[in-house]
Amino acid sequence: FTVCNSRKTVRMVLVGSASTALTVSGSLLPIFLLSRPAFTFRSIASAPRHARTGCAAISSSPRPAYAPLNRSPLVSGARRGGEGRSTNSSIGLRSLRVACASAKVEMGGYTFGETVVSGEKGNATGGVIIFLHGLGDTGHSWAQNLGQLGLSGVRYVCPTAPTRPVTLNGGMPMPAWFDLPGMGPAMFSNIDWEGVNASAKHVHALIEAEVAKGVPSEKIIVGGFSQGGAVAIRAAMKCERKLAGAVMLSSFVGPADDLKPGKTSAANAKVPLFWGHGDADMMVPMALGQMGSDSLRQLGVPVEFKNYPGMGHSSCPQELADVKVFVLKCLAASPPPPTAAEVDAMSVKELKAYLTFKGKSFAGCFEKSEIVSLAKSTL
């Protein structure tokens, strides 16, 4: 392929893992850097091997072809951009409509990108999945990927990380939940805690927004891909509201000192976790995934770890199918509706949130007793 930007032009042929790192003029260039707007990616539809392997043509272009490519949920041929996408799927590619995309948000000194929402637009009676993308990606691709799960009444909330310089990629600005140092062990041990904590707080704000809409926190699952997963598990275990579960795909934990007893929420210290990882992952080796899952098990977290033979730093139909099973199991385990006594103890705000979730209008109710009576009628 040809890589062209304002400084370098290199022609070469790549056949192998999509997570291979390139050396250009002495600089290590991880393949996911090619997702930046300076490049156009054209997949070769007749790629002879699995979607994770193949040849790609990359050329300079006067238009930013990054956006539509970065939002394709499932691709044929070589993997497109970012840290990873779902590979060509037998689940069936269908038209997915994105409900909305919110404006940028300031949090902890960082400007987070838009939050993309797909799936259920009304009362998410089936639950909510908040999912964080990988390095260099946006919320668009995973909002579409998760839509392939086909879960009824479930809303998918996919935020976008702040655009910030990333040391791993020579200081190039790109969406990142936290900074990553150079390749090697330091990439997973020398953690940018300021970025991690700011991103976790952003997730907590999204959880609160869903609760305000009437979704019980016990029907919310938090997940993420790669570095998004490293943030997701911390956001889940440190959330004061009880959550249904957590998901980590092709991810890592890094130092787990901040997840030890006393540093997490009692409500989610043992949150159920699904961890999917490919044994051909060259970006985040599966050994790191196994180490991370083992460290969480030692902390009492019930981890369901699944290995996908031949899968690189990406996802696959079987993994998504396993995620669906896990999600359904977690949501089915959600607590039953409140009792009459619990309704009596609710504040007016909690009562209104509950009624909103149940699809009941409380217009015309001016006294708390009236709202309580309406809430009890749903039991």
C-alpha positions as CSV (number, residue, x, y, z in Angstrom):
1,F,0.0,0.0,0.0
2,T,0.9,3.7,-0.1
3,V,0.9,5.9,2.9
4,C,0.9,9.6,2.1
5,N,0.7,12.6,4.3
6,S,2.3,16.0,4.4
7,R,5.7,14.6,5.4
8,K,6.2,11.0,4.2
9,T,5.3,8.8,1.3
10,V,6.0,5.1,1.6
11,R,5.0,2.2,-0.7
12,M,4.9,-1.3,0.6
13,V,2.7,-4.4,0.6
14,L,1.3,-5.7,3.9
15,V,0.0,-9.3,4.2
16,G,-0.5,-10.3,7.8
17,S,-2.1,-9.2,11.0
18,A,-4.0,-5.9,10.9
19,S,-2.3,-5.0,14.2
20,T,1.2,-5.1,12.7
21,A,3.4,-2.1,13.5
22,L,5.2,-0.4,10.6
23,T,8.5,1.4,10.7
24,V,8.6,4.5,8.6
25,S,11.8,6.5,8.5
26,G,12.8,5.1,11.9
27,S,9.5,5.8,13.6
28,L,7.3,3.1,14.9
29,L,3.9,3.5,13.4
30,P,1.1,1.2,14.8
31,I,-1.3,0.2,12.1
32,F,-4.3,1.8,13.9
33,L,-2.6,5.2,13.4
34,L,-3.8,4.8,9.8
35,S,-7.3,5.7,10.9
36,R,-6.4,9.4,11.1
37,P,-8.2,11.9,8.8
38,A,-5.0,12.4,6.8
39,F,-5.4,9.0,5.2
40,T,-7.9,7.3,3.0
41,F,-8.4,3.6,3.5
42,R,-9.8,1.4,0.6
43,S,-10.3,-2.2,1.5
44,I,-9.8,-4.9,-1.1
45,A,-13.1,-6.8,-1.2
46,S,-11.4,-9.9,-2.5
47,A,-9.1,-10.3,0.5
48,P,-8.1,-14.0,0.5
49,R,-8.1,-14.6,4.2
50,H,-10.2,-13.8,7.3
51,A,-11.3,-10.2,7.6
52,R,-8.5,-9.6,10.2
53,T,-5.9,-10.3,7.5
54,G,-5.5,-9.0,4.0
55,C,-4.1,-6.2,1.8
56,A,-5.2,-2.6,1.9
57,A,-4.7,0.4,-0.3
58,I,-4.0,3.6,1.4
59,S,-3.6,6.9,-0.5
60,S,-3.7,10.6,0.1
61,S,-7.0,12.3,-0.5
62,P,-8.2,15.9,-0.5
63,R,-11.4,14.8,1.4
64,P,-11.5,13.4,5.0
65,A,-12.6,9.9,4.2
66,Y,-12.0,9.0,7.9
67,A,-15.5,9.7,9.2
68,P,-17.7,7.3,7.2
69,L,-15.0,4.5,7.3
70,N,-14.7,4.9,11.0
71,R,-18.4,4.4,11.5
72,S,-18.8,1.1,9.5
73,P,-19.8,-1.5,12.0
74,L,-18.8,-4.6,10.0
75,V,-16.3,-4.6,7.1
76,S,-15.2,-7.0,4.4
77,G,-11.6,-7.2,3.6
78,A,-9.0,-5.7,5.9
79,R,-10.0,-4.1,9.2
80,R,-10.7,-0.3,8.9
81,G,-9.0,2.2,11.2
82,G,-9.0,2.6,15.0
83,E,-7.8,0.0,17.4
84,G,-10.4,-2.5,16.3
85,R,-13.8,-3.1,14.7
86,S,-16.1,-6.0,14.4
87,T,-15.1,-8.3,11.5
88,N,-17.2,-9.5,8.7
89,S,-20.3,-11.0,10.4
90,S,-22.7,-13.8,9.6
91,I,-25.1,-12.1,12.0
92,G,-26.4,-10.1,9.1
93,L,-25.7,-6.5,8.2
94,R,-28.9,-4.4,8.4
95,S,-29.6,-0.8,8.3
96,L,-29.1,0.7,11.8
97,R,-30.5,4.1,12.7
98,V,-28.6,6.2,15.2
99,A,-31.1,7.9,17.5
100,C,-29.0,10.9,18.4
101,A,-25.6,12.3,19.0
102,S,-25.1,14.8,21.8
103,A,-22.8,17.8,21.9
104,K,-19.3,17.8,23.4
105,V,-19.0,17.8,27.2
106,E,-16.4,19.3,29.6
107,M,-15.3,17.0,32.4
108,G,-12.2,17.2,34.6
109,G,-10.5,19.6,32.3
110,Y,-11.1,17.4,29.2
111,T,-13.5,18.0,26.4
112,F,-15.2,14.8,25.6
113,G,-16.6,14.2,22.1
114,E,-20.2,13.5,21.1
115,T,-22.1,10.7,22.7
116,V,-23.8,8.5,20.1
117,V,-27.0,6.7,21.0
118,S,-28.6,3.9,19.1
119,G,-31.2,1.2,19.8
120,E,-34.2,2.1,22.0
121,K,-35.0,5.8,21.9
122,G,-37.9,5.8,24.3
123,N,-38.2,4.0,27.7
124,A,-35.3,1.5,27.7
125,T,-37.2,-1.2,29.5
126,G,-34.7,-3.8,28.4
127,G,-31.7,-1.9,29.9
128,V,-28.8,0.3,28.8
129,I,-25.3,-0.6,27.6
130,I,-22.7,2.2,27.9
131,F,-19.7,1.2,25.8
132,L,-16.4,2.9,25.3
133,H,-14.4,2.6,22.0
134,G,-10.7,2.0,21.6
135,L,-7.9,4.4,20.8
136,G,-8.4,6.6,17.7
137,D,-12.1,5.5,17.3
138,T,-15.4,7.3,18.0
139,G,-18.7,6.3,19.5
140,H,-20.3,5.8,16.1
141,S,-18.7,2.5,15.2
142,W,-19.6,0.7,18.5
143,A,-23.1,2.2,18.5
144,Q,-23.7,0.4,15.2
145,N,-21.8,-2.7,16.3
146,L,-23.9,-3.2,19.4
147,G,-27.0,-2.7,17.4
148,Q,-26.2,-6.1,15.8
149,L,-27.0,-7.8,19.1
150,G,-30.7,-7.4,18.4
151,L,-31.7,-6.8,22.0
152,S,-35.2,-5.6,22.4
153,G,-35.8,-2.4,24.4
154,V,-32.1,-1.9,25.0
155,R,-30.4,1.5,24.5
156,Y,-26.7,1.7,23.5
157,V,-24.9,4.8,24.7
158,C,-21.5,5.2,23.1
159,P,-19.5,8.3,24.2
160,T,-16.4,9.6,22.3
161,A,-13.1,10.2,24.1
162,P,-11.4,13.6,24.2
163,T,-9.1,14.4,21.2
164,R,-5.7,14.7,22.8
165,P,-2.0,14.1,21.9
166,V,-1.0,10.4,22.3
167,T,2.6,9.7,23.2
168,L,2.4,6.2,21.6
169,N,1.7,7.9,18.2
170,G,4.4,10.6,18.4
171,G,2.1,13.1,20.0
172,M,-0.5,13.0,17.2
173,P,-3.9,14.2,18.5
174,M,-6.7,11.5,18.4
175,P,-9.6,10.3,20.5
176,A,-8.1,8.7,23.6
177,W,-9.6,8.0,27.0
178,F,-6.1,8.4,28.5
179,D,-2.5,8.9,27.2
180,L,-0.5,5.8,26.3
181,P,3.4,5.8,26.4
182,G,5.5,3.9,23.9
183,M,5.1,0.3,22.9
184,G,6.1,-2.5,25.2
185,P,5.3,-3.3,28.9
186,A,5.2,0.5,29.8
187,M,2.2,0.8,27.6
188,F,0.1,-1.2,30.1
189,S,1.9,-0.3,33.4
190,N,2.7,3.4,33.2
191,I,-0.9,4.6,33.3
192,D,-2.2,8.2,32.8
193,W,-4.3,8.2,35.9
194,E,-5.6,11.7,35.5
195,G,-7.0,10.8,32.1
196,V,-8.4,7.5,33.4
197,N,-10.2,9.1,36.3
198,A,-11.6,11.9,34.2
199,S,-13.0,9.4,31.7
200,A,-14.5,7.2,34.5
201,K,-16.2,10.3,35.9
202,H,-17.6,11.0,32.4
203,V,-19.1,7.4,32.4
204,H,-20.6,8.1,35.9
205,A,-22.3,11.2,34.5
206,L,-23.8,9.1,31.7
207,I,-25.0,6.6,34.2
208,E,-26.7,9.4,36.2
209,A,-28.3,10.7,33.0
210,E,-29.9,7.3,32.3
211,V,-31.1,6.9,35.9
212,A,-32.7,10.4,35.6
213,K,-34.6,9.0,32.6
214,G,-36.0,6.3,34.8
215,V,-33.7,3.4,34.0
216,P,-32.8,1.5,37.2
217,S,-29.0,1.4,37.6
218,E,-29.3,-2.4,38.0
219,K,-30.2,-2.5,34.3
220,I,-27.1,-0.7,33.2
221,I,-24.0,-2.4,31.8
222,V,-20.7,-0.6,31.3
223,G,-18.2,-2.0,28.8
224,G,-15.3,-1.0,26.5
225,F,-12.9,-2.2,23.8
226,S,-9.1,-2.1,24.5
227,Q,-8.2,1.1,26.5
228,G,-12.0,1.8,26.7
229,G,-12.3,-1.5,28.6
230,A,-9.6,-0.4,31.1
231,V,-11.7,2.7,31.8
232,A,-15.0,0.8,31.9
233,I,-14.0,-1.7,34.6
234,R,-12.8,1.2,36.8
235,A,-16.0,3.2,36.1
236,A,-18.1,0.1,37.0
237,M,-16.3,-0.9,40.2
238,K,-16.2,2.7,41.5
239,C,-19.8,3.5,40.7
240,E,-21.9,4.0,43.8
241,R,-25.0,2.8,42.1
242,K,-25.4,-1.0,41.7
243,L,-24.8,-2.0,38.1
244,A,-25.9,-5.1,36.2
245,G,-22.4,-6.0,34.8
246,A,-19.3,-5.0,32.9
247,V,-17.7,-6.0,29.5
248,M,-14.1,-5.8,28.5
249,L,-13.0,-6.7,24.9
250,S,-9.4,-7.1,23.8
251,S,-8.5,-5.0,26.9
252,F,-6.1,-4.8,29.8
253,V,-6.2,-3.8,33.5
254,G,-2.8,-2.4,34.2
255,P,-1.9,-1.9,37.9
256,A,-4.9,-2.8,39.9
257,D,-4.0,-1.0,43.1
258,D,-6.9,1.4,42.6
259,L,-9.3,-1.5,42.5
260,K,-8.4,-3.1,45.8
261,P,-10.9,-3.3,48.7
262,G,-11.6,0.2,50.1
263,K,-10.9,1.9,46.8
264,T,-14.0,0.7,45.0
265,S,-17.7,0.9,45.7
266,A,-19.2,-1.8,47.9
267,A,-22.1,-2.0,45.4
268,N,-19.9,-3.1,42.5
269,A,-16.7,-4.6,44.1
270,K,-17.9,-7.9,42.7
271,V,-19.6,-6.8,39.5
272,P,-20.1,-9.6,37.0
273,L,-17.6,-9.2,34.1
274,F,-17.3,-10.7,30.6
275,W,-13.8,-10.6,29.0
276,G,-13.3,-11.5,25.4
277,H,-9.8,-11.7,23.9
278,G,-8.2,-13.1,20.7
279,D,-5.1,-15.3,20.9
280,A,-3.7,-13.6,17.8
281,D,-3.9,-10.1,19.3
282,M,-0.6,-8.4,18.7
283,M,-1.6,-5.0,20.1
284,V,-2.7,-6.2,23.5
285,P,-1.4,-9.8,23.8
286,M,-3.8,-12.3,25.3
287,A,-1.4,-13.0,28.1
288,L,-2.0,-9.5,29.3
289,G,-5.7,-10.1,29.2
290,Q,-5.3,-13.3,31.2
291,M,-3.2,-11.5,33.8
292,G,-5.7,-8.8,34.1
293,S,-8.6,-11.2,34.5
294,D,-6.7,-13.2,37.1
295,S,-5.9,-10.0,39.1
296,L,-9.6,-9.1,39.1
297,R,-10.6,-12.7,40.2
298,Q,-8.2,-12.3,43.1
299,L,-10.2,-9.2,44.1
300,G,-13.4,-11.2,44.1
301,V,-14.7,-10.2,40.7
302,P,-16.6,-13.0,38.9
303,V,-14.9,-13.0,35.5
304,E,-16.1,-14.9,32.5
305,F,-13.0,-15.0,30.2
306,K,-13.3,-16.3,26.7
307,N,-10.5,-16.8,24.2
308,Y,-11.2,-16.6,20.4
309,P,-8.6,-18.6,18.3
310,G,-7.2,-16.6,15.4
311,M,-8.8,-13.3,16.4
312,G,-6.5,-10.3,16.5
313,H,-7.1,-6.9,18.1
314,S,-10.7,-6.8,16.9
315,S,-14.0,-8.5,17.4
316,C,-15.9,-11.3,15.7
317,P,-19.4,-12.7,15.4
318,Q,-18.9,-15.4,18.0
319,E,-17.6,-12.8,20.5
320,L,-20.6,-10.6,19.9
321,A,-22.9,-13.6,20.3
322,D,-21.3,-14.4,23.6
323,V,-21.6,-10.8,24.7
324,K,-25.3,-11.0,24.0
325,V,-25.7,-14.1,26.1
326,F,-23.9,-12.4,29.0
327,V,-25.9,-9.2,28.7
328,L,-29.2,-11.1,28.7
329,K,-28.0,-13.1,31.8
330,C,-27.1,-9.9,33.7
331,L,-30.3,-8.1,32.8
332,A,-32.4,-11.1,33.7
333,A,-30.7,-11.1,37.1
334,S,-31.7,-7.5,37.8
335,P,-33.7,-7.0,41.0
336,P,-37.5,-7.3,40.9
337,P,-39.7,-4.1,40.9
338,P,-39.8,-2.2,44.2
339,T,-42.2,-3.2,47.0
340,A,-44.9,-0.9,48.3
341,A,-42.8,-0.1,51.3
342,E,-39.9,0.8,49.0
343,V,-42.2,3.1,47.0
344,D,-43.3,4.8,50.2
345,A,-39.6,5.5,51.0
346,M,-38.8,7.0,47.6
347,S,-38.2,10.7,47.1
348,V,-40.3,12.7,44.6
349,K,-37.4,12.7,42.2
350,E,-37.0,8.9,42.4
351,L,-40.8,8.4,42.1
352,K,-40.9,10.5,38.9
353,A,-37.9,8.6,37.5
354,Y,-39.6,5.3,38.2
355,L,-42.9,6.4,36.6
356,T,-41.0,7.7,33.6
357,F,-39.3,4.3,33.2
358,K,-42.7,2.5,33.5
359,G,-44.2,4.9,30.8
360,K,-46.6,6.5,33.2
361,S,-47.4,10.1,33.0
362,F,-47.6,12.0,36.4
363,A,-48.9,15.2,34.9
364,G,-51.6,16.6,37.2
365,C,-50.1,15.0,40.3
366,F,-49.2,17.9,42.6
367,E,-48.9,16.1,45.9
368,K,-46.4,13.3,46.7
369,S,-49.2,11.1,47.9
370,E,-50.7,11.2,44.5
371,I,-47.4,10.2,42.9
372,V,-47.0,7.4,45.4
373,S,-50.4,6.1,44.6
374,L,-49.7,6.2,40.9
375,A,-46.4,4.4,41.4
376,K,-48.1,1.7,43.5
377,S,-50.6,1.1,40.8
378,T,-47.8,-0.3,38.6
379,L,-46.8,-2.9,41.1
